[in-house]
């Protein structure tokens, strides 16, 4: 970096055994010749290790230290999170040309919640093959073909993917490409693809015959699996990426066209994870300037030369895996040594750890320029050189635009003006703004968040919103800038905002898979009011954790935790951590272990909801439908009263029901109604729609039912508030919804 932005620190480095003996020696020699001193202690300015770096470790070191990990990487490196990350991006870009960039992952179903869906998909396509994988493991552990979905183990921690049964073959063998991807900054996005890698071949000829489905040596390409095959030595299996491309050219294939597709796949995938990574790394944004992440992307090429992403590996193996003293072993050692040394050179480790000073955006631009000067075999992936490159970003940051300008980009965009999409419903309340998204997202925004949202609705760009708020908060200008851009970026990531000129809709081409994605994807709660989310769950609970940063991480990811008096608690969760895993205990009993905090939080939510249903006895609070033949836009409102439901908790006036609620807020009781017991449970909702007869009873997706309830029925109800909407969302999760013909007669 330029001297204006740096001052030198001590130069101490620590590396673990993940580099392997040979490459570890090369790295040690490289750093020592540049003035670094090796240490085994906790005080260092450069750390390279296989284990993820905790946010607290980054926070405990001065800004500018080098770490080979970035916060939020699990949005890519955990298989289930990767599927959700890509699916969310597809949903965000629905109806646009850019959406095609995210049709790069095999259809993925997370167990056990998607068991019914995958079995339905198998019945629709009986010729399809399926493969089951552990959510969090690596090295091929636990990966197997599924011969019978009906008999498959369906516990937590697994996913099923449609097997890509028509791969391009090398000498009759299946293969995957190992690409090395370097991310040196998330804001701005600085992303690189290494010019070398490997084509990893299975050890036995490819076959999908029934008798070969259980043969892992035909279907997997992991070296850790194949070294157990007595028939073929490991060194005979792999080609370098350079050798692979030469072979394609010799066969008359266009390797440059394939490389362009691979570049776009890498760019799209990392962009899909950018907003979740920014949200998780926000508490240590300044300290992350020396962080970087080296991923191993495993990609399968099908018979049409289309690339399919199989997984993104954290801390890819850098040890030499080919048989010792063989030609492939020498090639592998040379490539991996160059990979690591040029990575360290690119991030600036050869110059020593910097002391960040000056404007953060100026530093980011200078960093990009410096990296480009010494990139070696790393190719910088630029949005202007990727098809739809800018559109694949949820929201370009000012630093992205400044970097593009520094490189004289002729196609650098303007700052987008995201506006609410047509299928988003939002209401202004006394305590902020409530937003209801097409995918069922419910956001309760505080005063600043609500102002930002309403400004977007009026067509203001983020920079204008930032300047206005900075006038109100002159002592927090940097914080305001980051929070406004992160909030708007998060809403764009969720598909709630979109700039129609920056990202034009070309056609409504959603398929069945797109619609299913909206129902099942669990999206990050970026920008949510955490205390409000806790209230939405409707159940007192507490979370205890000995590590404050771990608890804060859960808070950032999913929930607003509010410790209550022990006597009032239904659930107490304890989070512990051993060397490699988090342990979740519910009321003292261990319930799950996971390496991914996102998985742990998802399990926590599932248990809270389950307990809430048990505690509340299936209480239904609101049921609505626009009635035909009334001459007004009135709707049918059924109210049920249960042991835990009351006027204060439900946010609704408790009335004996059902009633007709008119748009002007008048309540008209339906005569002759009798309640058969103290608790009324309404578990079916029918809403009027287009149709020609009784046969037109159709399932209605819950997000659409919610949108109809709020948009058509509750607009004029005087008791509309955040708690009312939260109650609706909570009830709809256990309600079956249907669309019926306008011509039906409602018999009440």
Residue pairs with C-beta under 8 A, 6 or more apart in sequence:
1 348
1 351
1 354
1 363
1 366
1 367
1 370
2 366
2 370
4 358
5 354
5 356
5 357
5 358
5 362
5 363
5 366
6 351
6 354
6 355
6 357
7 354
7 355
7 357
8 352
8 353
8 355
9 45
9 62
9 64
9 352
9 353
9 354
9 355
10 37
10 45
10 353
11 31
11 34
11 35
11 36
11 37
11 45
11 46
11 352
11 353
12 36
12 37
12 38
12 39
12 43
12 44
12 45
12 46
13 31
13 36
13 37
13 38
13 39
13 44
13 45
13 46
13 47
13 48
13 349
14 38
14 39
14 40
14 41
14 44
14 46
14 47
14 48
14 49
15 24
15 27
15 28
15 38
15 47
15 48
15 49
16 48
16 49
16 50
16 51
17 24
18 48
18 49
18 50
18 315
18 317
18 318
18 319
19 27
19 48
19 318
19 319
19 340
20 318
20 319
20 320
20 336
21 319
22 320
22 333
22 337
23 318
23 319
23 320
23 333
23 336
23 337
23 340
26 337
26 340
26 341
27 48
27 340
27 341
27 344
28 38
30 341
30 344
30 350
31 38
31 46
31 344
31 349
32 38
34 349
34 350
34 351
34 352
35 352
36 46
36 349
36 352
44 61
44 65
45 61
45 64
45 65
45 66
45 352
45 353
46 65
46 66
46 349
46 353
47 53
47 65
47 66
47 67
47 68
48 68
49 68
49 315
50 315
51 315
52 69
52 73
52 314
53 67
53 68
53 69
53 291
54 549
55 71
55 280
55 281
55 283
55 284
55 549
55 552
55 553
56 547
56 548
56 549
57 67
58 65
58 67
58 71
58 284
58 287
58 288
58 291
59 283
59 284
59 287
59 549
61 287
62 287
62 355
63 286
63 287
63 289
63 290
63 355
63 356
64 289
64 290
64 353
64 354
64 355
64 356
65 287
65 290
65 353
66 290
66 291
66 292
66 347
66 348
66 349
66 353
67 290
67 291
67 292
68 291
68 292
68 293
68 294
68 315
69 291
69 293
69 314
70 183
70 186
70 277
70 281
70 288
70 291
70 292
70 293
71 277
71 280
71 281
71 284
71 288
71 291
72 186
72 273
72 276
72 277
72 278
72 279
72 280
72 281
73 277
73 293
73 295
73 314
74 81
74 314
74 596
74 597
74 598
75 81
75 82
75 85
75 273
75 276
75 277
76 82
76 85
76 269
76 270
76 273
76 295
76 312
77 295
77 311
77 312
77 313
77 314
78 135
78 136
78 595
78 596
78 598
78 599
79 108
79 133
79 134
79 135
79 136
79 159
79 311
80 108
80 110
80 135
80 159
80 596
80 599
81 596
81 598
81 599
82 105
82 269
82 309
82 311
82 312
83 105
83 108
83 110
83 159
84 110
84 521
84 522
84 523
85 269
85 272
85 273
85 276
86 102
86 104
86 105
86 269
86 272
86 309
87 102
87 108
87 517
87 520
87 521
88 272
88 493
88 494
88 495
88 517
88 521
88 523
89 102
89 268
89 271
89 272
89 392
90 99
90 102
90 103
90 514
90 517
91 439
91 495
91 514
91 517
91 518
91 521
92 394
92 492
92 493
92 494
92 495
92 498
93 99
93 101
93 102
93 391
93 392
93 503
94 495
94 510
94 514
95 505
95 506
95 507
95 508
95 509
95 510
96 391
96 503
96 504
96 505
96 506
97 388
97 391
97 506
98 388
98 391
98 392
98 503
99 509
101 264
101 265
101 268
101 387
101 388
101 392
102 268
102 272
104 265
104 268
104 269
104 307
104 308
104 309
105 308
105 309
106 161
106 162
106 163
106 164
106 308
106 310
107 121
107 161
107 162
107 513
108 159
108 160
108 161
109 115
109 117
109 118
109 121
109 159
109 160
109 161
110 135
110 159
111 154
111 155
111 156
111 157
111 158
111 159
111 160
112 154
112 155
112 156
113 520
114 159
114 160
114 520
115 154
117 516
117 520
118 130
118 149
118 160
119 149
119 150
121 128
121 162
122 128
122 130
122 149
128 162
128 163
128 165
129 145
129 146
129 162
129 163
129 165
129 208
129 213
130 145
130 146
130 149
130 160
130 161
130 162
130 163
131 143
131 144
131 145
131 146
131 160
131 161
131 163
131 219
132 142
132 143
132 144
132 145
132 146
132 152
132 158
132 159
132 160
133 142
133 143
133 158
133 159
133 160
133 161
134 141
134 142
134 143
134 157
134 158
135 157
135 158
135 159
135 596
135 599
136 157
136 594
136 595
136 596
136 599
138 313
138 314
139 222
139 224
139 225
140 216
140 220
140 222
140 224
140 225
141 224
143 216
143 220
143 222
144 214
144 216
145 163
145 213
145 214
145 219
146 152
146 160
147 210
147 213
147 214
149 160
152 160
156 592
156 603
157 594
157 599
163 219
164 300
164 302
164 308
165 208
166 302
166 303
167 174
167 175
167 206
167 300
167 301
167 302
167 303
168 175
168 301
168 302
168 303
168 305
169 175
169 206
170 199
170 201
170 239
170 247
171 201
172 205
172 206
173 201
173 202
173 203
173 204
173 205
173 206
174 201
174 202
174 206
174 218
174 219
174 221
174 300
175 199
175 200
175 201
175 202
175 221
175 300
175 301
176 199
176 200
176 221
176 298
176 299
176 300
176 310
177 197
177 198
177 199
177 200
177 241
177 244
177 262
177 297
177 298
177 299
177 300
177 301
177 307
178 197
178 198
178 199
178 200
178 296
178 297
178 298
178 316
179 193
179 194
179 197
179 241
179 262
179 266
179 296
179 297
179 298
179 299
180 193
180 194
180 196
180 197
180 294
180 295
180 296
180 297
180 316
180 339
181 191
181 192
181 193
181 194
181 266
181 270
181 294
181 295
181 296
181 297
181 312
182 191
182 192
182 193
182 194
182 292
182 293
182 294
182 295
182 343
182 346
182 378
183 189
183 190
183 191
183 192
183 270
183 292
183 293
183 295
184 190
184 191
184 192
184 292
184 346
184 347
184 367
184 371
185 289
185 292
185 364
185 367
185 368
186 274
186 277
186 278
186 281
186 288
187 278
187 285
187 364
187 397
187 399
187 400
188 364
188 365
188 368
188 397
188 399
188 400
188 402
188 403
189 270
189 271
189 274
189 393
189 400
190 367
190 368
190 371
190 380
190 403
191 266
191 267
191 270
191 380
191 381
192 346
192 371
192 375
192 378
192 379
192 380
192 381
193 262
193 263
193 266
193 378
193 379
193 381
194 339
194 342
194 377
194 378
194 379
195 241
195 242
195 377
195 378
195 379
196 240
196 241
196 242
196 335
196 338
196 339
196 377
197 240
197 241
197 335
198 238
198 239
198 240
198 241
198 332
198 335
199 238
199 239
199 240
199 241
199 243
199 244
200 221
200 222
200 223
200 237
200 238
201 221
201 237
201 238
201 239
202 217
202 218
202 219
202 220
202 221
202 226
202 237
203 217
203 226
203 229
203 231
203 232
203 237
204 215
204 217
204 218
204 229
204 231
204 232
205 218
206 218
206 219
207 215
207 218
212 218
213 219
216 225
217 225
217 226
217 229
217 231
220 226
221 298
223 234
223 237
223 238
223 317
223 321
226 232
226 234
226 237
227 234
227 321
233 323
234 321
234 322
234 323
235 322
235 323
235 326
235 327
235 328
235 329
236 328
238 322
238 328
238 332
239 247
240 331
240 332
240 335
245 255
245 259
248 254
248 255
248 258
249 255
253 305
254 305
257 305
258 301
258 305
258 307
260 387
261 305
261 306
261 307
262 299
262 307
263 379
263 381
263 385
263 386
264 386
264 387
264 388
265 297
265 299
265 307
265 309
266 297
266 381
267 381
267 383
267 386
267 389
267 392
268 392
269 297
269 309
269 312
271 392
271 393
271 394
272 392
274 393
274 394
274 489
275 394
275 395
275 486
275 489
275 490
275 492
275 493
275 524
275 526
276 493
276 524
276 526
278 486
278 489
279 486
279 490
279 524
279 526
279 556
280 553
280 556
280 557
281 288
282 482
282 486
282 556
283 552
283 556
285 482
286 356
286 360
289 354
289 356
289 363
289 367
290 347
290 353
290 354
292 343
292 347
293 314
294 315
294 316
294 339
294 343
295 312
295 313
295 314
295 316
296 312
296 313
296 316
296 317
297 309
297 311
297 312
297 313
298 309
298 310
298 311
298 312
298 313
299 307
299 308
299 309
299 310
300 307
300 308
300 310
301 307
301 308
302 308
318 336
318 339
318 340
320 329
320 332
320 333
320 336
321 332
322 328
322 329
322 331
322 332
323 329
338 376
338 377
339 377
342 375
342 376
342 377
342 378
343 378
344 350
345 374
345 376
346 371
346 374
346 375
346 376
346 378
347 371
348 354
348 367
348 370
348 371
356 363
357 363
360 399
360 478
361 398
361 399
361 402
364 399
364 402
364 403
365 399
365 402
365 403
365 406
368 403
368 406
368 407
369 406
371 380
372 380
372 407
382 389
382 404
382 407
382 409
383 389
383 390
383 392
383 393
383 400
383 404
384 390
384 404
384 409
384 410
384 411
384 412
386 392
390 396
390 411
390 413
390 502
391 502
391 503
393 400
394 489
394 490
394 492
394 493
395 416
395 418
395 462
395 485
395 488
395 489
395 492
395 493
396 413
396 415
396 416
397 485
397 489
398 415
398 463
398 481
398 485
401 412
401 413
401 415
404 412
405 412
413 502
414 502
415 461
415 462
415 463
416 461
416 462
416 499
416 502
416 503
417 456
417 459
417 460
417 461
417 499
417 501
417 502
418 456
418 462
418 488
418 491
418 492
418 497
418 498
418 499
419 456
419 457
419 459
419 497
419 498
419 499
419 500
420 426
420 435
420 453
420 456
420 457
420 496
420 497
421 438
421 495
421 496
421 497
421 498
423 437
423 438
423 707
424 435
424 436
424 437
424 438
424 496
425 435
425 436
425 707
425 710
425 711
426 433
426 434
426 435
426 436
426 453
426 457
427 433
427 434
427 710
427 720
427 725
428 450
428 454
429 721
429 722
430 721
431 444
431 446
431 722
432 444
432 445
432 446
432 447
432 449
432 450
432 529
432 722
433 444
433 445
433 449
433 450
433 453
433 454
434 442
434 443
434 444
434 445
434 722
434 725
435 441
435 442
435 443
435 445
435 453
435 491
435 496
436 442
436 706
436 707
436 710
436 725
437 443
437 494
437 495
437 496
437 703
438 495
438 518
438 703
438 707
439 494
439 495
439 518
439 519
439 521
439 523
439 703
440 518
440 519
440 702
440 703
440 706
440 729
441 494
441 496
441 523
442 536
442 725
442 726
442 729
443 491
443 496
443 525
443 527
443 528
443 529
444 528
444 529
444 532
444 533
444 722
445 452
445 453
445 527
445 529
446 529
448 469
448 483
449 487
449 527
449 529
451 465
451 469
452 465
452 469
452 484
452 487
452 488
453 491
455 464
455 465
455 468
456 465
456 488
456 491
456 497
462 484
462 485
462 488
465 484
465 488
466 480
466 481
466 484
466 485
469 480
469 484
470 476
470 477
470 480
470 481
473 479
473 480
486 526
486 527
487 526
487 527
488 497
489 526
490 524
490 526
490 527
491 497
491 526
491 527
492 498
493 523
493 524
493 526
494 523
494 524
494 526
515 701
518 701
518 703
519 701
519 702
519 703
522 602
524 557
525 533
525 557
525 558
528 560
529 560
530 555
530 559
530 560
530 561
531 560
531 562
532 560
532 722
532 726
533 558
533 559
533 560
534 559
534 560
534 561
534 562
535 723
535 726
536 726
536 729
536 730
537 605
537 608
537 609
537 612
537 730
538 612
538 616
538 644
538 649
538 726
538 727
538 730
539 570
539 571
539 608
539 611
539 612
539 615
540 564
540 568
540 569
540 570
540 571
541 564
541 569
541 570
541 571
541 572
541 573
541 608
542 561
542 562
542 563
542 564
542 566
542 569
542 571
542 572
542 573
543 551
543 554
543 559
543 561
543 563
543 573
543 574
543 575
543 604
544 563
544 572
544 573
544 574
544 575
545 551
545 554
545 574
545 575
545 576
546 576
547 575
547 577
550 575
550 577
550 582
550 597
551 561
551 575
553 597
554 561
554 575
554 597
554 600
554 601
554 604
555 561
557 597
557 598
557 601
558 598
558 601
558 602
558 604
558 605
559 601
559 604
559 605
566 572
570 611
570 615
571 586
571 587
571 607
571 608
571 611
572 586
572 587
572 588
573 584
573 585
573 586
573 604
574 584
574 585
574 588
575 582
575 583
575 584
575 585
575 600
576 582
576 583
576 585
577 583
580 595
581 593
581 594
581 595
582 593
582 594
582 595
582 597
582 600
583 590
583 592
583 593
584 590
584 591
584 592
584 593
584 594
584 600
584 603
584 604
585 591
586 607
591 603
591 607
592 599
592 600
592 603
594 600
594 603
609 733
612 730
613 734
615 644
616 642
616 643
616 644
616 645
617 642
617 643
617 644
617 679
618 642
618 679
618 681
618 683
618 734
619 640
619 641
619 642
619 643
619 644
619 645
619 679
619 681
619 731
620 638
620 640
620 680
620 681
620 682
620 683
620 731
620 735
621 639
621 640
621 645
621 650
621 652
621 727
621 728
621 731
622 637
622 638
622 639
622 652
622 709
622 724
622 727
622 728
622 731
623 636
623 637
623 638
623 658
623 682
623 685
623 735
624 635
624 636
624 637
624 661
624 685
624 687
624 708
624 709
624 713
624 714
625 635
625 636
625 685
625 686
625 687
625 688
625 713
625 746
626 633
626 634
626 635
626 687
626 688
626 708
626 712
626 713
627 634
627 635
627 636
627 660
627 688
627 746
628 688
628 742
628 743
628 744
628 746
630 660
632 662
632 663
633 662
633 663
633 712
633 713
634 660
634 661
634 662
634 663
634 668
635 660
635 661
635 712
635 713
636 658
636 659
636 660
636 661
636 746
636 748
637 657
637 658
637 659
637 660
637 661
637 667
637 713
638 657
638 658
638 659
638 680
638 682
639 652
639 654
639 655
639 656
639 657
639 658
639 659
639 680
640 657
640 679
640 680
640 681
640 682
641 654
641 678
641 679
641 680
642 679
643 679
645 654
646 654
647 653
647 654
649 723
650 723
650 724
650 727
651 719
651 721
651 722
651 723
651 724
651 726
651 727
652 719
652 724
652 727
653 719
655 667
656 669
656 673
656 675
657 669
657 673
657 680
658 670
658 673
658 748
659 667
659 668
659 669
659 670
660 667
660 668
660 669
660 670
661 667
661 668
661 713
661 716
661 717
662 668
662 716
663 715
663 716
664 716
665 716
665 717
665 718
670 748
673 748
682 735
683 734
683 735
683 736
684 735
684 736
684 737
684 738
685 700
685 705
685 732
685 735
685 736
685 737
685 738
686 697
686 737
686 738
686 739
686 740
686 746
687 700
687 705
687 708
687 709
687 737
687 738
687 739
687 740
688 739
688 740
688 741
688 742
688 744
689 698
689 700
689 739
689 740
689 741
689 742
690 741
690 742
691 698
691 739
691 740
691 741
691 742
691 743
692 741
692 743
693 741
693 743
694 741
694 744
696 739
696 740
696 741
697 738
697 739
697 740
698 738
698 739
698 740
699 736
699 737
699 738
699 739
700 708
700 737
700 738
700 739
701 737
702 732
702 733
702 735
702 737
704 737
705 732
705 735
705 737
706 728
706 729
706 732
709 728
710 725
710 728
714 720
714 724
714 728
717 724
